[in-house]
Amino acid sequence: MRKGPGWGANLPGIATLLLTLALTAPAFAGGVPQPDGYRLSDYRSPTPDGVAGAETVDTPAVQALLSQGRLIIPIFVQRLDRSTLPGGPWLLSKPYRQIPGSVWLPNVGLGAPDPATLAWFESQLDRLTGGDRSRDLLFYCLSDCWLSWNATKRALLLGYARVHWYPTGIDGWMEAGLPTEEAHPLPPPAAR
């Protein structure tokens, strides 16, 4: 029986492989890259780890923000269809849940919303913050949802300085067994 080199003879090769994997792993750890613009379709798919300029928060961080007494405004951005009648209402096909105290602004996270929705988003943020662009805003939707990523980026581009993104959204909140309330969208923007 012929004996070849033992596994110890391959240690330099194994060490090189492990070092290579360790050095390249961070390049793959980020997962989905941040686009230069907005996500325009396939909104329910894996998202990047963050939004440049915003703080990405997990469920314990959201709980801490809400319990600190800071004047943070949680904004739910779940998409809704709208009646095709002129100035028609949102069409709620089922009940939705949100983090208590949230404001629901449907469709503001679409990649290319119509001008009326963009103007509505800007005016609602101005109203909610009293024009104070240093107020804390928390954007969320569902898990793996680009709508909240887009809305977070849009708020940053409008000049809001303290923007938080909660990527697991209401799904993560409910999985943690935290209280929710029934969600009611704000009236839709007027059609132009």
Phi, psi and omega in degrees: 000128182272132180255125176266183179296144178289176182298335180298333180292338181267003182304317179300320178293318179295317180298319179296317179299313180296320178296317179299315179296320180295322181284330181266345182303317180301331179294330181263342185295330183292341178070243186280126179287153176283127177287160177291323180254221179255156173285127187258348181201179179048054185294333178263083178203165182308141183248166174295171179285344182195181175235122181305124179097348180249160174266124176275129185235149175258182185300312178300324179292322178295316178302316180297315179300317183287333183267351182284352183081004176290150181275072179266141181249107176281129183237117179270129187240023178309139180286146175222147171279160183231147177303146179276356176292147178305125181069021185297156182280172172292149177255108180265106181275346180201164176286147177241154178247152178216166174294134181307136179086003181284160172247130181260115176246088182297146168071002179286350178261005175298150182294326180221070180290159179292161182303325180295320179291320177298315180294322178297315179302310181298317181291324178293317178297319179297317179295313183296325183265356185064027180080004181270101183284002175261002176292146178286129175239136178239117180256136178206163177215242174253176174289153181050051183231119180285345181300317179288326177297312179299315182295322178299312180298319181296320179295320177298317180291340175278356175100009177285132190263337184240076185250132181241141178241126180250089189294332179275347171052210184298332177297313179295322180297313181289324177298331178279358178074025182273155183293149177229173173223161177294135182270137177229116181292147172294153179306142184292161177294152177292139178290143179252000000 
